[in-house]
Amino acid sequence: MKNVLLIKEIYLEAFKSLGSKIVKSYFKIFTWFCFASFLVVLYALIFRIATGFPFQ
């Protein structure tokens, strides 16, 4: 039983900070994706205004 608890503790220590790094990486990627999407939408809006697109 002592070995099982020791293995469990080693496993928890090894992956404790990994989850935080994965979450941080995910949010960084999501932030850049949202920023790029916003720039595309802004470009499309400016292009439509510049070419005289009728917004009705």
Contacts in CASP RR format, 6 or more apart in sequence:
PFRMAT RR
TARGET T0000
AUTHOR 0000-0000-0000
METHOD contacts of the structure
MODEL  1
MKNVLLIKEIYLEAFKSLGSKIVKSYFKIFTWFCFASFLVVLYALIFRIA
TGFPFQ
48 55 0 8 1.000
END
